[in-house]
Each structure stands twice: as structure tokens, then as C-alpha cells.
Amino acid sequence: MCMAMQYMDRFLKKLRSIGSAGFCNTDSATTLIYSEDASHLQLGKPLAVVFPENAKQVSQVIKLCNEYGVAYVARGSGTGLSGGALPQENSVVIATSRLNSIGPCNPEKRTVECGVGAINSHISRYCLKHNLHFAPDPGSSSVSAIGGNIAENSGGPHCLKVGMTVDHVIALQWVDPSGNIHNTSNRSLLGLLHGSEGTLGVITDATLSLQPNPTSESTLLAMFDSLVDAAGSVMKLQTLGPVALELVDRKMLEVVEQAFAFGIPTDHAGALIVEFAGDAAENDAKRAEQILLECGAVSVKATTDKKQREELWQCRRRAFGGVGRIAPHYVTMDITVPPGKLPEIVRKVEDVGEKYDIQVATVMHAGDGNLHPGILYNDNKEEAELAADEIIRAAVALGGSVTGEHGIGIEKLKQAEWQLDKTAVEFMHQIKELFDPNNLCNPGKALPQRGSGIECSAVPDSVTLHKDAQAITTPVDVKWKDLPIDFDKVNPESTVAEAIENGLVLLEIWAESGGKLFHSGARVTKDVAGYNLVKLLSGSRMADIKAVTFKLNPEIRETGESEAADYIAVGLNKIFGGKNE
């Protein structure tokens, strides 16, 4: 037996000793299953798959991997679409399926504890007896695990008013790449961990905030003969405060009907699903119906019936489930644009389909400008990828993001370079090195190559109102009273900089660190391209923020306290040349 084999055997023997029978699996069937996910991408076959039952076992696995120089990746239900949880060859997969506890639920505080292997929809089912639910509901909510939702900062149809996963997580227990266990509630650090695709550590438990179940709900289905007209109605509908705004194009309607026969008409360009919740739901729905007809809807049907509403949502959630019936392969995009730019990007998608003579089936979280165009192909993969790239570039040019909730993974490493600031990319790599000095924690994911990216855009020197994004860009030394907005949570004589320190939620920043200017974020609410420097730096005083963009309906959130190890805070301050002592 060669030395390499002896070395591997020693590693596996120690790995098996961490847990009881069934903890460590090396059989070909298990390793084959865990070498794939929903992305259909390929990377490598793991050496072993482990099933820890607590954070201590996760810590032991990570420490052992460091000792032997073995890469590892956390993996939940495998529903990821960008290859973010694919293992390296001869790595270890840390499967979280046994970290699936739910509870207790605290109805007074509206919180619930859970392990990261808990299934998204099971959380709301568990809390139903308290008339509460977990708001983020991605299309895969019936099978996706909370850990994956955190790793990608997932959203879902009903996150339009209440925000993404990061907005509903109060605290995390996680194991850093050195094997140390942390309990973190600091908003800046939570913001960094969300959407980091498991490259900065392995999350084991979460404390989630819950929303009260609505007193009543009303859902509308509007059919349009022009997808552009349907997209154009979104900004007008948002004035009514819907909880969901979802758009499905004709091709995707055909796919769903062929597969599931929901009875949705397929002879129109698209279907817009609009939902309202609360005491005024029915009245809001009536006002929405008038807006929809004025915007070109050829028919509008409203229902408050629970069964009928659920059938409409099943139509939306199963959108990509039947694509294989009409094409063996597809490229799924996850672009985001400012909602007011939806008509432009919809027109671009249609033009690209005609240009390449290729089928495109699209679903959209229209309310927050998040589109999932699926380019269907047989053998013409190269052409399909060219078409996809053209659409992604258009989204970035419109002020959007290459990915809103699916992540970069390994799929969009090239496309991330079209959006991310070059200096910001360098800071992201430094953060990765701080957390993971041995580069063993899900390596090769989320971040484009060092030195890639675009030059920093000019720092805004005046106030700009972005009606298409319902947002404001402003230098931070501007006083609140000089902004075209009324907001009662801040002193009108105070500056935007002071509001940031008090927890103003931002979309993008222009900042200076070490004499270098950089930009991070986008003019959209859903953006998981690279690490979230916006949330990390907001209010942290680690960098000199020069200008920011925030929503017209600004939010102030408490920063919270951090129990993370000091070296993280010290290291981050060192990276950015922070202001704190």
C-alpha cells in the first residue's frame, strides 16, 4: 500500500470515530448522490459524506480536515442551482440532514429555534398552532433546508414586503473554518454570512423571526397579451402594497400545463399573480383589478378561496418542474433589475430569443425585479450560453445584478466579473483568507478571480431619485431634511451618515479604505453577487462610506451584539483600515 493510501486510511479512520454507526459514509452510491445537486453541474466526487448531529461533531470534522488538508463543503437538500454545494474531488461533504430540529417556538417574541437541516416549509407548519409563519418561501420551500436558504439569502414570492432570509434571522450558531463554534447576533456579521454560499464557515443552528398569519388574503390572476404590458403594471401595483407579485410567461405556462394540468390558459403572453393580505385585502384587490385592466390585462380573476389560491401558487412554484418535457437541457438565469426596468429587460429577453432562434421560458418575482429566464436547448449548449450571457449583461447595464438569490457558485464566476468592483473583489478575497486561511471551506465558489472586476464608478456628489428602483442615492453628508422623503425615525437635522450608524438599511455603498475607493451592491433589493460588503460595512465604521443608495421607504434596524471571536472583528478592521480602536 502506498503512503497516500495509508494517509487516507488514517484520515477516514479518525473521521469515522467522530460519530456512531452511519455517521461517515464512503460507499459509491452515497458519494455519487452527494456529488450532484439541482444545478446539473459537475465538479468532483467526495471521499466521504458525514452526517453530524450537533455543532461539536461539525467542529471535530473541520479540525480533522484542517489537520489532513482535506477540503469540505456543507450540503443541505441539494436544491441549489449554481453549483454552490458541489464537492471538490476527494473532499468531505458535511450533510446537514440530521441537524433538523425545530423548536421551541416563542409566540410572544415571535421567534423559533431550528437546525439548519430543517425544511423551510416545515418551520411554518410547526408554528401554525401559534398563528405564525416563516416568511421566506423560495420555490423549493417544500424540500429546501434553512441552511441553504441562509447560504444563498433566499427570498420567495412572499418576501416582497418583508425582505429576504437575512431579514428574518436573529442569530446563528456556526463553526468557522478553524473549527471554533460561535453564536452570532451582530447584524453586520449576519449580513456577511448570508449569501456567502458556505465559504466562510458551516452554520448549524438558527434563531428565526416569525410573521403573524394574515387575517385574510385575496389573490388575483391577470392574463396579458403583452408581457411588456404585464411588466409595466408592476410599479403601479406596488403603490397598493401587495405581498406578492409574480409573472409567468406563455412558454412557462405551456410547460406547467403540459406537466401538471392546472387549468391555466396558455393562449396569452403571460399571467400575473398578485396577492394582498390583511383586513383590507379584498378592497386592495378590487383597486388592483382596475389598475390591471388599465394596464392592458385581457382578464382578471380574483379569489379568496384557500384551495383556489393554493392551486395558483402551485402553478408558480412548479414552474421549472416540467421543463424536461419539451427540452433535455436548460440554462436558468437569476438576474435582478430595478422593478421599473422590468419592461426593458422583458423586451430584451424576447429579442434574444428571436435573435438566437431559441426557446425561453421565464418566471419572475416581478415585485422586486428578479427574473428567472430559462433558455431551453437540445445540443446547442454554446448558443444557449451566449444568449444567457447577453441577457445577464443587459441586467447589469440596467443597474441590476447577475444573481438575486441563486448565488454565484461555480456557474456564474465569469459573469460576476461584469458586476463586481475590482477593489471590492480584492477585499472579498481578503475576507475569505481571514476566515479560511487554509482555503478548505467550500473552495472555488462565490468569488471571481482575484484581480478581476470593473473599475469603481464615480462617487455620487448629489442626490438622485431613482423612480425605477424606488430608491435614493446620496452623499452621506447630506442632511435628512434635504432629501425628497419624509421619515419620522430620524432627526431631520441629522445627516445620512448618522442614520447609517443607527442602522439605516442600504442597497449600495461607495466607500474608501486604505486610500482606495470602491463600490458594492446594486440598485436592487435582491443581490447575492459576491460577499455582502454593504451589510458588513453599514454602521460598522470599518470603512469611510462616501455615498449610499437606500429605498424610499427606509428601514432602521438594530445592529445587535456579537459573540464572535475577537479575531474576526480585529481582522475585518485590519482589512478595511477601520475607524474603531
N, C-alpha and C positions, 0 to 999 in steps of 0.2 A: 504494500500500500504506500502511495506517495505521501510526502509530507502534507500536501494541500488537502488530501482526503482525511488524514489524521487530524489536521487542524479543524476541518469542517465537522468531523465527528465529535470532537471535543465541544465545539460550539453548540451543536444540536443536543448533545447530552445535557449541557448546562441549561439550555433553553427549555427542554422537557421537564427539568427538575423544578422549574418555577411554579408550575401548576399541576393539577391532578390529571387523571386519565382524560384524554380528549382535549387537553389544553393545547398541545402542539401537534399539528398535522403536516406530514410531508408526503402523503400519498399523491399519486399523479392526478387523480380526479379532483381533489381539493385544490391543489396548486394550479390546475388548469382553470377551474372555475374562477379562482381569485386572481387570475392573470388578465381578466377581461372586465369590462364594465359596459354601461349602456352606450358609450361613445363609439364602439366598434373599432377603436384604435388599438394598436398593438405596441408593446414596449418590451416586456420580458416575463419570464416565469419565475415566481418566487421559490426560494429554497424551502420556506416553511410558512404556514399560516397559524397564528396563535389566537386563542380566544380568551383574553383576560376577563376576570370577574370584578376587578377593582383597580383603583389607581396605583396601588402598591405593585401589583403584578405588571402593569404597564411600565412603571418606573424601572422594575428589575429587567424587563425586556430591553428597554432603551439603554440602560447601563451596560448590559451584556453586548448589545450591538456596537456600542462605542468601544468596548474592550477588544472586540474582534474586527472592527472596521466594516461592519455589515450595514447596508442601507435598510431603511424600514419605511413603511407607509401605513397610515391609519385608513381603514376602509369600512364603510357602513353597509348600506344596501346595494351599492354599486349602480346607482341611478344617474351618476354624473355623466355629462355629455361632452366634456372637453378632455377627458383622459387624466383628470387631476388625481385620481386614486389608483392609477395603474402602477404596478410594482416594477422596479428595476430587476434585471436578471439576477438570480441568486440573492434576492433581498428577503426581508421578513414582512409579511402582511400582518398588521395588528387589527384583527377583525373585532368590531365593537358590538356585535350582536348580543353578547351576554351582559353588556353594560346597559340594560334596557329597563331598569326600574322606573316607575312613575309614582310620584307622591313622596311626601304628603302635599296636599293642596291646602293653601291658606286662603279661604274665601274672603277674610277681612282685608288682607293685604293684596289680594288678587295675584297670588304667586303660586307656582308649583315647582317642585324639585323633580329632576329626571336624569337618567343616564343618557349618554349621547347615542346609545343604540336604540333608544325608544323611537317608535314610528310616529311621524308627525301627526297624523290624524288620530292616533290613539291618545294623544295628550288631551285633545278637545273632548274625546269620548269619556275619558277618565274624569274630566272636570264638569261634565254635563250636569251632574247632580247638584252642582253649586251654581248652575246657570252662567257658567263662564266658558271661554274658549281661548285657544292659542291662535292669534290672528294670521300669521304667515301660513299660506296654504298653497305651496307650489303644485304644479300639475301632477307631480308624483307623490302627493301627500299621503296617499294610502299605502305607500311602500317605502318612501324615503325616510332616512333616520335624521334625528335632530343634529347629530354631529356633522353630517353632510350639508344640512341647511346652514349651519354656522360657517362651515368651511367655505361656502360659496355665497354667504349672505343672501340666501334665497328670499324671494318675495312670494308672488302668487296673485290671483285675481282680486283678493280682498285686502290687499296691502295698500291700495290706492290712497286711502285717507290716514292710515295708521302707521305706515312705514315698513321697512324690511326687517329681517330677523334681528339684526343688531339693535333695533329699536325696541325689542321685546325680550332681550336677555339682560338680566340684572347682574348676574355673577357667573363665573365659570371656575370649575376646578380643572386644571390642566397640568400636563407633565412636560417640562421643557426638554430640549434635545440633550441635556446633560443628565436627565433622569430626576430632576428636582420637581416636587409636587407643589403647585401654587393654587391659592384661592384668590381670585381677582374680581374686583367690582369697579375698578377705575375705568371711566368711560373712554379715555384715550387708549388705554391698553386693550380694552374690549374691542374698540374700533379697529385696532391694528390686527387683532386675531381673527376677527370676522372677515371673510373673504380672502384670507391668506392661504387657503387651499391646503391646510395641514402641513405647511412647510416650516412653521415656527414652533411646533410642538403638537402634542396629542391631547385633545380635550377629552375629559372623562365624564364630567357631570355639569349640569347647568341649572341655574335658577331662572325661570321664565316668568315674565309678567303676562297676565291674562286680561282679556276684554270681556265685558258683560255681554251675554247673548242679546240680540236686538229684540225689542218688543214686537216688532212687525217688520216684514220685508216685502218688497214688491220688485219684480223682475220684468224687464221688457225685452222683447226680441224684435229688432227692426231690420227689415230687409232693404238693401240698396242695390240699384242697378249700376252704380258707380262707386268703386271702392274709395276713390279720391273724395267723393262727397261724404261717404261714411266717416273717413278720417277727419274731414273738415268739421264735422259736428262735435268732435271731442271737446274742443276748447269751450264751446258754448254750453255743453252739458255739464262741464266741471263747475260752472257757477252755481249749480244746484246741489253740489256736494254728494255725488254718488259714491257708494262704497266699492263699486266695480264697474269697469268699462272695458269690455273685451271684444275684439274684432276678429272674425274668421273669414277668409276669402273663399271664392267659389270652389277652387281646386281642393282646398282642405275640406269644405263641406261635402264635396263628392267623395273624398276619401272616407270621411266619417260615416256617411250614409251607406256606402258600399260595405263597410265593415260592421256597422252596428245598427243600421236602420232605425234611427231615432225619429224619423219623420220630418226632418228639417228640409225645407225647399232648397233645391240645388240649381234653380234656374235664375238666380240673381248673382250679382257680382260679389256680394258679401253679406254677412249677418253681424249685427252689432248687439251685444248683450249688455244691458245697463241695469244695475241693481241699486236700490235705495233701502236704507234700514232706519228704523226708529219710528216714533209716533207719527211723523209726517210723511212716511214712506209712500203712501198711496197718493197723496197730494203732489209730492215731488214727481212721482211717476207720470201723473197727468200733465204736469208742466213739461216734463221731458218729452212726452209724446208729441206735443205741439212743436217743440224745437226740432225733433227728428223729422217730422213731416215738412217743416220749413226748409230743412237742410237736404231734402231730396229723398227721404225714405219712401218706398212704394207701399210699405205696410208696416204696422206697428201692433204688436200684441203684448198685452200686459197680464201678469198673473201674480196672485199672492198665494196660490196653492202650493204647498210644500213639495208634493210629488212632481208637479209640472216644473217647478223651479229646479229641482234636483236633476230632472232629465235634461234641462237646458245646460246645466253645469257639467253633466256627464259628457255631453256633446263637446264642450270645450276642453275638458280635461283629457279626453281620449283622442285628441286631435291627431297625434302622431302615431297612435297605436295601429292604424290601418294602412299606413303609407306603403308597407311592403306588398300590398295587393296590386299596386299599379307601377311600382319600380323597385328593383332589388337593392338600390343604394340611394342615399340622400345625404346632402351636406346641410346641417342645421345651423343657422346663424342665431345670434343672440344680441343684436345691435340695439342701441338706445339712442333716441334723438329727443330734443325738446318737443313736447306734445304739439306745439304749434307748427312744427316742421313735419308732422305726420303726412299731410298730403304730398309734400315733396318727396319724401322717402318712399311712399307707396307708389308714386308715379315712376320713381327710379327703378323699383323692383319690377314693375310691369315692363318698363323699357328694356331692362337687362334680360328678362325672359324672352322678349321678342328678338333682341339682338343675337342671342346665342341659340335661339330656337329650342328652348329648354323649358320644362315644366317647373313652376314654382308654386308651392303650397304654403300659405302663410297664416299664422295665428299671431295675435298681438295683445299684449297688455296695453291697450291703447291709451288708457288714462295717464300712464307715466311714460309713454313713448317707447315702450320696449317691444320690439318685433322679433319674431322667430320665423323668418323665411326659410323654407326647406326646399333646396334645389334637388330635384329628383333626376337620377340618371341611371343608365344601364352600364355601358362600357366607356362612356366619355367622361371619365373622372377629371382629367386635366381641364376640360372645358367647364365642367361644373365648378371647379375650384376657382377658375378665372372669373366666372360670373359672380361667385360669392365674394371674392376679393373686391370686385368693382362696387358691390353693394356696401360692403364694410367701409371702404374708403369714402363713399358718399355720406355715410352716417357720421364719420369723424369730421368731415368737412362741414356738416350742418351743426357742429357743436356737441356731438354725441359721443358714444363710447363703443368700442369693439365688442364689449360684453357687459350685460347688465346683471346677470345672475348665474350664468353657466360657468364663468371663470375662464382663465387663460389655459390652464392645464398644460398639455403639450400641443394642443390643437392650434392655439392662436398666438404662439410665441412670436411668429413673424408679424402678425397683424398688430400686436401690442406695440411694436416699434413705431407704428404710424400715429399713435396717440400719445404715448408717454414721453414726458420731458426727459432729456438726456441726463441732466443733473439729478432729477428725481430718481431715475433708474439706478444711478450710482449710489444714492442714499439707500434705496431698497436693497441693493446687494450688501451694503454695509450692515443693514439691519439683519439680513439673513446670516451673515458671518458672526454677528454678535450673539444671536440666539443659537446658531448651529455651526460652531467653529469647525466641526469635522465633516460638515456637508453630508450628513447621513439621513436627515429627516426629510423624506419625500423630495430628494434632489431633482433638479432639472425641470421643475414645474413653476408656473406662475410668473416668473421674471424673464424678460427677454435678455439677450446677451449684454454683458457689460460693455459700455461704450456706445450702445445703440440708442435710438430715440431721436426726438426732434429738439430743436433749439427752443429755449424759453420764449414764449410770446411776450410782447411788451407789457409791462406792468400798467394796468389802467390808472389814469390820473384824473378821471372824472367819473361821475355817477352815470350809469347806463341802465335803463329799464328794458328788460328782455320780455316783451309780451309773449313771445312764442314759448318761453320757458316759465313764465310767471315768476320771474326772479329779478334780482338787482345785483349788479356788480358795482363795487365802490371801493375807493381807498379807505383804509381803516381809520384815518384821522378825521374823517367827515363826522360831524355831529348828527345824532339821530334825528333831530328836528329838521335837518336839511335834506332828509330823504323823502321821496314821494310815497310815504307809507305811515300809517298810524299804528302804534303798538304800545300797549299800556304796561308792559313788563320792564321797561327801561326808562331811565331819566332822559327826557328829550335833549337835555344839555350835555349828556354823556356822548362819548364817541363810539363808533362801531368797534374799535379795539377793546374798549371796556366791556361791551356786550359779549365779545368773543371770550374774554376771560371769565365771564359769568355763565358761559355755556351756550352761546348762540350756535345753532346748528348750521353748518356751511356745506355748500356744494363744491366749491373750488377755492384754491388759495394761490396767491403769488407771494413768495417769501424769499428771504435772503438768509444764507447760512454760510459762514466761512468766506464771506465775500462773494458768494455765488448766488445768483438769482435762479429761482426755479418755480415751476408751475405744477400743480397737482389737482386732479379732479376734473369734472366736466360740468356743463350746464344742465345736468340731468340728475334725478334722484337715484337712479339705478346705474351703478358703475363699479365693476369689480375688476378693472384692469390694473394689475399690479397690487402692491400693498396700499392700504388706505392711509396715505400721509395726511389727508385732510382731517380725518377724525383723530389721528395720533397727535397732530400738532395743534389742533384747535384748543385754545385755552391752556396749553401745557407750558407756554413760554420757552419752548425749546428752540424756536426759530423766530426770526423777526418777520412777522407777517405784514406785508405791504398793502395788499388788496384782497378782497374776497367776493364771492358770489353766494347769496342765500335766497331762499324762497320769499315770495311776497307775504306769505303767512308764516313769519319766522317763529321758530321754536327755541326755547331756552331749556336746557337740560342740566341737571346737577352733574358735576364731574365725578363724584363718588370717591371712595378711598381705595387704595391699592394695597394688597398684602403681598404683592410680588416681590421677589428678592431684589435687594438694592442694586445688584449689578446690572439689572435690566434698566432701571431708571438712570443710573450713572452712565451706562454705556450709550443709551439713546441721547443723553445730553452731550456726551462726547462727540457723537456722530454729527449732531446739528449745531454744536457750539452753543448749547443752551444758555439762557439768561439766568437760570436758577443757580443758587450757590450749591 
